[in-house]
Amino acid sequence: MNVSEAIHARRAYRSLMPVEITQEIVDDLASHAQLSASCFNNQPWRYVFVYEREKLEEMYEALSRGNAWAKQSSMIIAAFSKPDDDCQIRSREYHQFDLGMATVTMILRATELGLVAHPIAGFSPKKTSEILGILDEYTVLTLIIVSKKMQEIHPSLSEDQVKNEQKRPERKPLNTWAYHNRYQGS
């Protein structure tokens, strides 16, 4: 699978089935994130890979109600960073940009390995930090739900989630956000 194929194959599936998470898988995903670009090579990203059953059960308590489907996951990755670990130029938060780039690198590698790696915003950062021992100066930006895709639809999905599971959600047309030589929006 090349990069373009991984980008096209990547989907935020919610119908999940268990997969064995090994040290090799964790190391593989982490080593790919490690290669991501960052401001002055600061590499501000931090990840906690949660795959032991007892700790996963604790992490489920941090999920919002709309993410009940994530309780079928085999791993949850907490992605976090802090401003002091990266470039600080005026009001730009490079640590979050660099964390995002490393995270998408990891997600594409997971896709290549045949895994679903679904980033979510519906969780309690405070509860996540408490469960995982993450210090207050860090921002937990996302949780990445990792597992394998089920062929059938999982019964925990809402009606809207079922629709999105069956067909890739529509994307905005290029001409509404990709401009040539000058911004032309409102």
N, C-alpha and C positions, 0 to 999 in steps of 0.2 A: 504494500500500500504506500503510495507516495503522499506528499503533504496535501495536495489537492484532493485526493481520494479521502484522506482522513477528515478534511474540512467538510466535505460533502456527506460523509458517513456519520459524523458526529451529530447526535440528537440528544435532547434532554428527556429521555424516556423515563417513565415512572413505574411501569410494570416490570418489577425486578424479581430475580431469583438469585439464590445464594451462589457464591463462587468462593473457592478457597483463596484467602489472601495470605501470601507467603512473604517472607523477608525479601525474597528476590523481586517480587512485584513492587513492594514498597521502595526498595533501593533503585529499581529501574525507573519508576515514576519520579523519585526525588532527583536522580542523576540527570534526567532530562530537564527538569525545572532548573537545575543548577546551571545549565548551559544558556539560559535565557539572558537577553541583554538587560543592562541596568545602568542608571546614571553613574558615571565614573566607576563602573564595575562594583558598586557598593553591595549588591545582592542583599537587599533589605528583607526579603521574604523569609517567613518562618511558617512551618507546617507541623501539625501534629496529626499523625496517621493513627486513627483509632480503629482497631479491628478485633480486639479481644472482646468476646461476647459480653462480659460483665460491664465493660466500659462503654460499649455500644448502647447497651440498655440505658445507662446513665445519660448518654448523649441524646437519646430519643426524647428525654424530658425537656430538652432545650428547643425542640422543634415546634413550629406553629401548627395549629390544627390542620391547616391546609396542606401540610407536608407529612401527613400521617403515612402516606405511601412510602416515605423514606425509611420506615421501620423495617422494611424488607431488605435493607442494604447490608452488604458484607463489610463495608468500610465507610467511615466518614472522615474526611480530611478537613481540618480547620486551617484556614489560610489567614495569616495575620502579619502585620508589620507596624512600625512606628516611625514618625517623622524624623527623629534624630538619627536613624540608621541610613538615611538617604539624602540626596540633594534637597536643599531648601532654597528655592529661588522665588522670591515674592510669595504669592499665594498659591503656587502650584504644589500639589501634594505628590511628588514623584514616587514616594514610597508606595502609594496605592497603585500608580500606573505600573511600576516595576513588579509589584506583587501580581497584578493582573496579567502582565506578559508572561511571567513564570508559570502562573496558573493555567493559562491557555496552552502553553507548551506541554504541561503535564496532562491536560485533558485530551489533547490530540494524540499524545503517546498512549494514553489509556484506550482511546478509540482504536488505535492501531493494534493494540493487544486484544481487541474484542470485548472490551469492557465499556459499560456506561459510566461516565463521569459527569454528573449533573450538578452544577453549582446552584445554590439556593440562597435567597435573601431572607426567607421566612424562618427565622430562629432567634433566640435570645442571645445576643453577644455576651451579656453579663453572666447568664447561667453557663454558657459555653466556657467562658474564662474561668469561672469557679470550678467547674467539673475538671478542666484540663490544667489548672494551675497557671494560666496565662496572666502575666502581670498587667496592671491597670494601664500602663503607658502604651500598650499595644492595642491596635484596632483589629478586631476579628471582622474581616470584610465579607467572607463567605464561608460556607461549608460546602464541600464537594461530596456528593452522595455517589458511592461506587459499588457496582455489582454487575451482574449480567442481565441482559434483556430477556424477559419472558416472552414466549410466543403469544400467549393468551393475555387478555386484559385482567389486571389484578382487581379484585372486588373493592379495594379501598379507594379507588379513583372516583372522583366526582364526574358528573356528566361532561363538563368542559375539559377535564383532564383526559377523559376517554377519547374525545374528538381530536385533541392534540396528539394523542398516542398513535392514532390511526393514520394521520396525515400531518406532514410537516406544516407547522403554522406558517401562514403567508408572511412574506418579507416585504418591507416597504420598497416601492420601485426606486431604482437607482437615481432617477432624475429628481427625487424628492430630498436627497441628502448628499449626492456626489456631484460636486460642482467643478467646472472647467475654468481654470485661470483666475476666477474671482467668485467670491461668495455671492449668491443670487437669491438667498432666502429672505424670509421676513422676520 
